[in-house]
Amino acid sequence: MLNAGHAAMHEATAKAFAELNWLVSPETSFSIFGERGVIDILAFHPSSSALLIVELKTQLVDVQGLIGAVDRYRRLGPRIARDRGWAARSVSIWVLLRDSSTNHRRLADHATVLRTAFPADGRRMRRWLHEPVGTVAALSFLSEPRRGTGIAASAGVQRVRRPRSSVGDGGNPIA
């Protein structure tokens, strides 16, 4: 699978949301006034009416493209949520990067721009997910440990085709 890393991040994040009181819509497509796209995870917290847009990235490649896409999702989020019967009072953003040395280096190279756009980190997000009050814009890392080892999966492109282990409990971005 070419997108095995992205799929593993999806699975780990979906498992984490399943433990909380969030409704989740994965790979949510939209087309509004000519603007089209797919939101990796659209999540709604019914008791607080908080909407969360999650963008998953295995590699941080295009900083401006990421910020622009996420801003578009944030702007269109309430309309997309209404189409699903969700009345959002707030819209928050969470960019999850695969935990790799390359992504850490790229974040460091663009820290001022990225932290201006996404000032909150993973610790702040974990607290907010349990009590979603107000809005938040966050960027944090998600590790993908292999089942039973605690060793993170390789962040690079794997040329050898072999069965991959599923993501274990250590990959939970919320725990």
C-alpha positions, -999 to 999 in steps of 0.1 A, spaced: 0 0 0 15 33 -10 -6 51 16 0 26 44 14 53 67 -15 76 62 -40 47 67 -22 37 99 -24 73 112 -62 72 104 -66 40 123 -47 52 154 -67 85 154 -100 68 149 -94 44 178 -85 74 200 -117 92 191 -138 61 197 -128 62 233 -142 97 237 -177 112 230 -169 124 195 -187 116 163 -163 110 135 -165 112 97 -133 100 80 -123 112 45 -151 137 43 -154 152 8 -170 185 0 -177 208 -30 -190 242 -20 -191 271 -46 -163 255 -66 -141 247 -37 -134 210 -34 -115 188 -11 -113 160 13 -110 164 51 -90 135 66 -112 135 98 -142 156 106 -151 152 143 -180 166 162 -185 168 200 -223 168 205 -224 181 241 -202 211 234 -211 215 196 -173 217 189 -162 208 154 -127 195 149 -109 192 116 -80 168 116 -54 169 89 -30 139 88 4 142 72 30 115 68 54 140 54 56 178 58 63 189 23 44 221 14 41 244 44 21 270 25 -2 244 9 -9 229 43 -18 262 59 -39 272 30 -58 239 28 -64 238 65 -76 274 65 -101 265 37 -113 235 58 -118 257 88 -137 283 69 -160 258 52 -162 235 82 -195 247 96 -213 243 63 -198 208 58 -209 199 94 -244 212 88 -247 188 58 -242 160 83 -267 174 108 -241 188 131 -246 224 143 -211 236 152 -206 265 176 -168 264 173 -143 251 147 -109 239 157 -80 225 137 -55 198 145 -26 189 122 -11 155 130 24 148 116 40 114 115 67 114 142 99 113 121 132 130 122 125 145 88 92 160 99 109 173 131 136 189 111 111 205 86 90 218 115 121 234 130 130 249 96 95 265 94 87 269 131 78 306 131 52 302 103 38 268 115 36 278 152 19 311 142 -8 291 123 -9 262 148 3 274 182 -10 245 204 8 212 208 -2 176 215 -5 181 253 -29 210 248 -49 190 223 -52 160 246 -67 182 274 -89 201 249 -103 168 234 -116 158 268 -132 192 275 -136 211 241 -142 247 252 -133 275 228 -112 270 197 -78 256 192 -53 253 163 -27 226 170 1 208 153 16 177 170 33 144 162 18 109 161 41 80 165 32 46 149 47 19 171 45 -16 157 24 -40 176 42 -55 206 75 -38 201 73 -1 211 95 6 180 82 33 158 75 23 122 99 38 96 90 72 84 107 68 51 93 52 19 97 14 21 107 -2 -11 104 -38 2 68 -51 -1 60 -71 30 30 -73 54 29 -45 79 18 -48 115 -11 -28 126 -7 2 149 -6 -6 185 -19 12 216 12 35 217 0 53 186 -30 68 204 -28 106 199 -52 113 227 -41 90 255 
